[in-house]
């Protein structure tokens, strides 16, 4: 044996090998947690976004109005109604997450979403059962809203608590990357079905397929999450008996600044998300900028490019901090949103480029906000604090597509929706300034 081999053997002591294997196992555990969390987020956002991509079809199937604009408004109203219940879902599932564990909270959220989405795919049309069709649709969308209200906060807290301190931004950004991948899959399956199916067949039954796909995806997610280990940070709280009785009230009492800051700061990303990815496909069709198939493909490309950018911003936030990037996201929205909407009407290619630009602005924010918001709260109330702030803003954001359509119908101005985004960006800029900088700092456990 030569000197180098002897030296290597001497260095590889039993103690060093134990440390290596321990680090390797810890790395594998984090990867399993991120995979389970991200896959669940993919499924949740797929289920929740498919409704938006099928808004024009659903308005024809479930609402009987001679005025197509009125039918679309009612369809978008049902879309927004789900957001009204998101804070309730956030409180209920957040209570489970902070009181009994992240794992059961994640299981409940995905089960509710998969159940409701599957039943939407089985609902009879207005022509078959009359007023019962939109009523049942509304009820199932409310179940989706309750489930969605608890998903992101639970998954984000779980991943934040499992991530190494100097990589929390990079690792937690995978949750929002999963959100865009899920939304992209929704746009993609709608685009493919519209492209390969005759219009009549798609209108009759083809639109149901994306909703029915939710069942097997939900089962897979439930299996993955059932096999997850409980968060070690929560395990410490449970072991010491310091879990609070009503986490939502404790979050408001102990950290109102954090709840209000998260609420205001998240307004721009929520409004931007639903205008860029959910509303613009409908806008392109209604303004005759491009047909439905082209709009779906444009949205798919925008989502794909944005998803690629998200982890880059998450990684950068570990180096330069969360607040500088969030502030930059607000300012770029203020500067670029209006010009983007102006050029949309010039040509199809200009509209696609403008949507991609807005998608990149959203990616900047989405790469950072999960870690920034979770780090504002202690372990005892992390899920509830995140959910309270984020979902309260989501109530306002969920009305974005409805309000945008109403503004155009009322004013006759196609550019009216951009003012919603500009106001949201201004509010978020002020709110973000109140948040604590938390990059590379220890999580608060108490």
N, C-alpha and C positions, 0 to 999 in steps of 0.2 A: 504493500500500500504506500503510495507516495505521500509527501508532506501535506499537499493540499487536501487529499482525501482524509488523512489523519486529523488535520485541522478541522475539516467539516464535521467529522465524526465527533470530535471533542466538543464542537459548538452545539451539536444536536443533542443536548442533554434531555433526559426524560421530562424535566421541568419545562424546557423550551418547546418540546413537542406537545405537551399538554396545553400550553398557552396557544400554540398554533391551531390545534384542533378545537379549542374553545372559541377562538376568534372565527374560525371557519364555520363552526356550528351557529354562532351568533349571526354571521353574515347570511347563512342559509335561512335562518329563522326570519330575519328582516325581509329577505326576498319573498318568502312564502306569504308573509303578512301583506306586503305590497301587492303581490299577485292577486291574493284573495280580495283585498280591498279594491284594487283597480278593476278587476273583472266585474265585481258587483256594481261598481259605479258605471261601467260600460252598459250593463244590462238595465240599470235604473234609468239612465239618460236615453237609451234606445227606446224604452217603453214610453217615457214621458214625452219625447220629441216627435215620435211618429204621428201623433195627433196633429201637431202643427203642420207637418209636411203634407198631411191629407186634408187640410182645412177646407179647401174648395170642394173636395169630393164629399166630405162629411156633411157640409152644409146642404148638399143636394139630397143626401140619403136620409138625414135625420130631421130636417126642417122643411116645412112646406110653406114657402112664401113666393109670391109672384115676383117680388123684388129680390134679385140675387144678392145685392149689397146688404139688404136686411138679413138674409139667411146667413151670409158670411159673418155679419156682426154678431148674430146669436151664437154661431159656432165659436168665434173668438171669445165671446163672453163666457161660454162653458170652459174654454181653455183657461181664461183668467180666474174662473171660480175655483179651480184647483189650487190656485196660489193663495186664496183667502184662507184655506185650511192648512197651509204649510206651517204657519206658526203654531197651530194646535198640535199638528203632528210632531213638530220640533220639540214642543214642551213634553208631550206624552212619551215619545221615544227617547228624548233627551233624559227624562226622568229615569227610564229603564237603564240607559247607558251610564249615568252617573251614580245610580243607586244600586243596580244589580250587575252591571258589567257591560263592556262594549260589545261583546259577542252576542248576547241575546238581542240587543238593540239592532244590530246589523241584520240579524236573522228576521226579525219582525218587519223591518223596512222593505227588504227585498221580497218577502212572501206576499205582503200586501200589494206591492206594485205588480208582480207577476199575475196574481189572482185577478186584479181589476183589469189589466190589459187583455188578458185572455177572454174575459167576459165581454169586453167591448167588441172583440172580434166575432162574438157569437150573437150580438144584439140584433133583433129584427129591425127592419127599417120603419120609417114613418108610414110608408104605404101599407105596411103589414099590420101595425098595431096602433097607429095614430100617435096621439100625444104621449103615450107611454114610452115611445122610443127616445125622444129628447130628455124626458125625465130620468129614465134609467141611465142614459149617457151621462147626465149631470152627476148622478149619484156615484157612478163608477169613477168619474174624473175626480170627485172629491176624495174617494179612497186613494187614488193615485197621489193627490195632493198631500194627504196625511202621511203616506209612506215616504214620499220625496222629502217631506219636511224633516224627517229624522235621519235620512241616509247620509248626506254629505258630512254633517257634524260628527256622526258616529264613526264613519270611515276615516275622516280626517284626524280625529282625536286618536284613534287606534294607531294610525301610521305615524303620526307625530311622536307618540309615546314610545314607539319601537325604533325610531330612527336615531342614528348617531348625531350628537349635537351639531357638528359642523357640516352635516349633510341633510339636515331637516328640510331645507328649501328644495333641494334636488329631489329627495325621495317623496315628499308630499305633493310636489308638482305632478307626480304620476297620477294622482287622483283626478286632477282636472284634465290631464291628457286622456285618461279613461273616459271622462265626461264627453270630450269632443269626439273620441273614437266611437262611443255609443251613439252620439248624435249623428256622426258621419254614416254609421251603419244604417241608421234610420233613413237618412237622405238617400243612401245608395240603394237600399232595397226598394224604396218608392220609385227611384229613377229607373231601375231595371224593370220593375213590373209595368210601369207606364210605357216603357219602350218596347217590351215584348208582347204585351197583351193588347187585344183590340179594346178600343175605348169603352164599348158597351160592357164587355166582360169585366174590365177593371172596375167600372162603376157599379156593376151588379154584385160581384163577390171578390174581385182581386184585391181590393183595398183591405179586406179582412186579414190577408196573409201576414202582414207585418205584426199585427196584434196577436195572432195565434202563435207566432214564433216565440213569443214571450214565455210560453209555458215551459218548453224544454230548457231555455236559457235560465229561467228562474230556478228550475230543479237543480241544474248544474251549480248555480251560485249558492243555493242552500246547502248543498253537499260540501262545497269548498269552505263555507263559513262555519258550518257545524264542526269541521275538523280543526278550525283555528284554535290557538291557545288564547287565553285571556291576557289582556294587556298587563305587563308587569307593574306599570305605574298604578293602575287601578288595583292590582293585587296588593300593593302596599297599603292603599287606602282601606281596602277591605280587611286586611290583616290587623290593622290598628284600630278598626272600628270607628273611623273618622268620616265615613260617608254621611252626607247631609240628608235630612229627611225630605226637603223640597228643594231640589237643586236649582230650579228656575228662579225661585224667590231669593235664594241665597246669591245667585249670580247678579240679580238686580240690586240686591242690598250691598254686597261686598264690592262689586265692580260695575257700577252704572256707567262710568266713563267708557269702559271696554265695550259694553253692550251697545251704547249709543254710537260709539266710534265705528264699530263693525257694521252697524246698520247703515250709517251714512256712507261709509267708505265703500260698501259693497253695492250701492245703488247703481253706479256706473257700469260695473261688470255685468250685473243682472240685466239691466236695460239693453246694454250693448249686445249681450248674448242673444236675447230673444229678438231684437230687431235684426241683427246681422244674420243669424242662422235660422230663425223661425219665421220672421215677418217678411224679409226680403223676397223669398221665393213667391209668396202670395202677391207682394207688391209688384214684382216683375211681370207676373201674369196679368194683374188688374190694369197696369199701366201699358200693357202690350209691348213691353220691352223685349220679352222673350217668352216662348211657350213653356208649359209646365215641365216638360222633360229637360229642356235646356236649363231652366231655373234649378231643377234638382241636381243636375250635374255641376253647375256652377257652385252651388252650396256644398256639394261633396268635396270639390277641389279646395274650396275655402277652408273647410273643416280639416282636411288632410294637412294642408300647409300650416294651419294654426296649431294643430296637434304636435307637429314636428318642432315647432318653436317653443312650446310651453316648457319642456324640461331645461332648455338652454337658459331661460329667464329664471327658473327655479334655482339652477346651479349658480347663476350670477348673483342672486340675492344672498347666497351664503357668503359671498365675497364682499359685496358693497353694501349690504343691508336691505331690509324689506321696504322701508319708507321711501327711500329715493326712487325706487322703481315704481312703487304705487303712485307717487306724485307724478312721475314722468308719464304713467299711463293716463292719468286724468288730464294732464296738459296736452298730450298728443290727441286725445279725443276732442278736446276743445278746439284745437287748431285744424284737425283734418276731417271731422265729421261733415261739416257743411259742404266743403268742396267735393267730398266723395259723393254726396247725394246730388249735387249739381251735375256732375259728369255722367251720372247713371242714365240720363235720358238721351245722351248723345248717340249711343250705339250699344249693341249687345256686348262687344268687346270692352267698351268703357265701363259698362255696368259690372261685368265680371271682375275687371281690375279693381273697381271701387269696392266691391264686396270682399275681395281678397285683402285689400288694404285694411278695411275695418276688422277683418278677421285677425290680422296681425296685431292690431292695437289691442284687441281683446285677449290675444295670447299673452301679451306682455303682462297684463293684469292677472290673468288666470295662473300664470306661472309662479306667482308670489303670494296671492292673498290667503291661501289655505294655511300656510305656515304662519304668516303674520297674524291672522285672526285667532288661530288655536293658541298661539303663544301669549295672547293677552290674558288668558284665564288659568286659574289653578286647576289641578287634576280633579278636584272634587266637583267642579262645576263646568269643566271644559266643554263637554258635549252640549249642555244646556245653554251656556253662555254664547257659544258659537251659533247654535240654532236660533236663539232668541233674536240676536242681531241680524243674522243673515236672512232668516225667513220673514222677519218683519219687512225688510227691504224687498223681499221677493213678492210680497203682496202687491206692492206698488209696481214692481217690474212686470208681474204677470199681466197687468192691464195694458202694458205697452203695445202689443199688437192690436188689441181692441181699440185703444185710444188713437193709435196711428191711423187705423182704417176710418174711425169716426171723424178725425180731423180732416182727412182728405175729402170725405163725403160732405162734410159741413162747409169747408172753406173752398173746396175745389183746387187747393194748392198741393201738388204732389210732394213739395218739400216740407210740408208741415211736420212730418214725423221727426225730422232732424232736431227740432227744438226740444223734444222730449229728451233726446240723448245729450244735448248741450246742457240743459238744466241739471240732469243727473250728474254729469261730469263736474260741474261747478260745485254741487253739494258734496260730492265725494272728495273733491280736492280739500275742502275745508275740514271735513271729518277725518280724513287721513292724517292731517297735521296734528290731530289730537292723540293719535295712537302712539304707544310706546315702541321704540326700536328694540327688537328682541332677537335679532340674528346672532347666532353663536353664544347665546346665554342659556344657562340651565333652566329647564322647565320648573315652574313653581308647583310643588307637590301638595301644599297645604291649602 
